[in-house]
Amino acid sequence: MKPTLVIMAAGMASRYGSMKQIQQFGPSGETIMDYSIYDAIKAGFQKVVFIIRKDFAEDFKNIFEPKLKGKIETEYVFQEMDKYLQGHSVPAERTKPWGTAHAILCTKDVINEPFAVINADDFYGNDSFKKAHDFLKTDCSEDVYAIIGYQLANTLSEHGTVSRGVCELDANGNLAGIKERLKISRQDRVMVDDEGDSKTEIPEDAKASMNFWCFHPSIFSFVENGFKEFLDQNINNPKAEYLIPLVADQWIKAGEGVIKVIPTSARWFGVTYKEDAPVVQRNLTELVDNKSYPDNLWK
């Protein structure tokens, strides 16, 4: 089976203040997603599944269908609050989606093959898609998943500290857990997490999770069972989210299998705040200027 790419684009973009998933950054009006899909097609992916909100589905399809027609198969699923609640009701005060793990659960009826999952508003680089495709094609199984591990130094910001999930490895180099580091920056030529009253030096070869995961469809039943437990405990917490790193941690601890950490040299950049937009635009312009990408991805 040919691997599928899943793009999570249902977030509310509350910190950014607009629908950043469809903001145009490239020289011919490309979104960040366009670059991910372009890299995925070159790597060999043959289907892309967009996780979106029903209320902007028409606008979304009008943007992507004309340029992707004949290039890659497309599917759309809606991350809706009342999906997979297993007896629970949506509390009146709940306004945000249930989180990234619930998002991938919403794709279970359209995916029967190994698949990769990415964020819509992150630029991941072509090396990552090649490595993800190769893993999904040759190594992925019911008990072997993977995460693309970025060199932490390639994910820092010139605008101050960043929060990153730093991969913790077991003795075999597989994922043991993800440690959230909240205030990472480079100080005196070393990477430091300057959290609270203490500073923690971080190794130069540390791997960061940028939410680029590779799964076998066997993950769906595990996620569905875990979501029921999550709801039992958090249904009345309007801010609680069921997130992929939590599922990965539970899956490893339950002895279900291993999650390989696949290193990439690719440079990551993304849009969290409005101030990031000019940096993204500048980085994409540089990549087009040095011929890493054509100035029009889809012509």
N, C-alpha and C positions, 0 to 999 in steps of 0.2 A: 504493500500500500504506500502511496505517496504521502509524505508528511504534510500536515496542515499548519497554517499560522493563525493564531487567535490574537486579535488586537482588542485590548480593553479600552473602550472609548465612551463609557457610560458615566464617568465621574462628573461631579457637579462643578468642578473648577472654581470652588469657592474662594481659594486663596488668590487665584489669578484674576477673577472678576469677569471672565468672558468665556466663550466656548473655544478654548485654546486648541482643542483637537482639530479644528478646521481652519485655524489661522494660517494664512499664506506666508511662507518664509523664503521659498526658493525663487530663482530669477524668473521662472515662468508660472509663478503662483502656486508652487508645490507646498503642501503641508509636510510636517515631519513624517506623518504616516506614509506619504508617497515614497519617501526615501526608504523606509522600512520595507514596503511592499516591493519596490524596485529591487532592493538587495535580496529579498526573499525569493523573487522569481528567478534572479540570476543564480541563486544557490540551489534551485530545484524544487522549491515549494510549488504546489499546483492548486492549492485552495487557501483562501483567506476567509476567516469568520470574524465579522465585526460584532462586538458586543456594544450595543448603543441603547439610548433611551427612545422609547416609542415616539415621544413628542418631537424629536428632531430627525426622525427616520427619513422623511421625504427629502428634506434639505440635504441630508447626508448622502443619500443614494444619488441625488442629482449631481453631486460633486464627483463621486467616485465611479459610478457605473459607466459613464461615457468613456473615461480614459482607461478603465480596466477591462472593458469588454474584449473578449478574445485573447486576453493575456493571462488571466488567472480566473479560476472559478470563485465566485463570491457567495457568501451566506450572511444573513443578518439575524441576530438573536437579540431579544430585548431583556435587559436586566430590570425586572419589575419586582417591586417590594413584596408582592403577594405570592411569588413563586417559591415552591418547595418549603412552605412554612410548616408542613406536617402537623396540622392541628392548631397551630398558633394563629392569632390575628395580628395584623399590623397595628401597633399602638398609634393613637392619634398624634402623638408628639414626634413620631419618627418622620424625618424629612430626607435623610441621606440614604443612599444605597447600603446594602448589607456588607459590602466589602469585596475584595478581589477574589476570594475563594468562592463566594456565592456567585460572582460573575462567571467563573469557569463552569460552575455547576449548571448555569443556564444554557450552556452549549452542548449538554450531554446527548440531546436528541439529534444533533447534526454532525457529531464526530464519532467515528468508529476506528480511527487510525491514530498512530502517535502524533503528538502535536506540540508546538511551541506556543508560549504565551508571552506577550510583551505589553508594555504600556503604549498608549497612543501618542503621548507627548514627549517621548524620549528618543533620541537618535542613538542607535546602537552600533552602526558601522558594519561593513560587509563581512569582515572576518567572523563576526559573531553568528551571522546567519549561515555561513558556510559550515561552521563547526556544529551548530545546532542541527542543521539538515543531516550532516554526516552521522551524528549521534542517533538521531531519530530513525535513520534508515538502517543502521547496522547494529547498534548496541541497546537501544531502548527495549525494555520488556516490562512485564508485570511487576518485577521487583528491582528494576534499575531505571531510575529517573536521572535528571541532570539539571544543573543550574550553570549559566554562563557567568564566570567570575571575572570581573574587571579589575585591572590593576588600580588599586585605590587612588594612587597618585594621578591617574587619568580621569578621575571623576571629581576633582576638587574645583572650587569656584574662585574666580578672581574677585568676587564681591563679598568675601567673608567666609565664615564657617559653613560647613554643610553637615547634614545628618545623613548617615549611611548605615546600612546593614552590612557589617563586616563578617565574612564567612569564617566560621571556626571549623577546623578540619580534624578528622580522627587520624589514627596512626597510618591508615591506608590512603590518606589524602581525600577521603570522601567527606561530605558535609556532616558535621556533628551538630551544628546549630548556627544561628545568625544572631550576632550581638549588635544591638542598636547602639551606635556611637553618635551622640547628638551634636557635638560641636568640634568637628574635625577641620584642621587647617594645617598649613605648613609653616612651622616656626623654626628659625635658625637651621634651615635645611633638613629638618626632620618632621614627620607627620605626627601630630599630637591631637588627642581628644581632650579639650580643655573644659571638662564638665565639672560644675560645682567648684569645690576648693582644690581639687587635685587635677594633675595633668598626667595623661597616660600616653606614653610613646607607642606608636603603631608601626609594625615592621614595614619596610619598603615594599615587600612582596605580598602584602596583605591583599586579599581578594574581596571586592565589594559586590554585593547583590544589587543589581539594578532592575530586578523583577523580570528577568529573562529566564523562563523555566521551560524544561522539556519533560513532557509527561506521556505515559501510556494511558489509553482510555480506562484502564483499571482504576485510575484515581477517582473516577466519578462516584463509585459506591462508597469509597472511604470519605470523600468530601460530604456526600449526602448524610451519612451517619453522623459525621462530626458536626454538621450544621444543625442537626436536631439537638445535639448536646449543647451547642453554643446558644441556641434559642431558649432552651430550658433554663439556662443560667443568665442570659442577658436580654431577654425579650423586652424588659422594661427600662433598659439603658439606651437612651436615644442616640448615643455616640459610639456604642460598641460596634466593632467591625470584625467580620470573619475574614481573616487575611491569609494569603497563600503561605507566607513564612510560618504561621501558626500551624497550618495543615502539614507542611513539610516536617516541622518539628515533631508533631504528633505521629506522623507516619514512620519517621525514623525510630522514635522511642517505642513504638508498638512492634518493632522488629519486622516491619513489612518488607524492608529491602534497603538499598543504598541509593543515595543521591550523589552522583559524581559532580565534582566541581571542574568545569572545563574552562581553562584559562584563555583569555583573549587579550591581544595587544591593542584592540580597537579602542578608539577614544570615544567616550560617552559625553553627550551634552543634552540638556533638556530644558523645559520651561516649567518652572514652579511659580515664579512671580513675574509680573509685567517687565521688571527690570532685566530679566533674562532674555527677552525677545531680541534686542539688538545683538547680543552675543551669539545667539543661535543663527541669526541672519548672517553675521560676519563669518562664522565658522562654515556655513554652507557655501557662502561666496568663495571662500578659500578653496573648498573641495571642488567646486566647479572650475575655478581658475586653474587648479593644478591637474585638471582632467580626470579626477576621480569619479566625477559624474558629468553627464551631458547637461547643457544649460536648459534643456527641456526633456524631462524624463520620459514623456509619453508620446512624443511626435513620431 
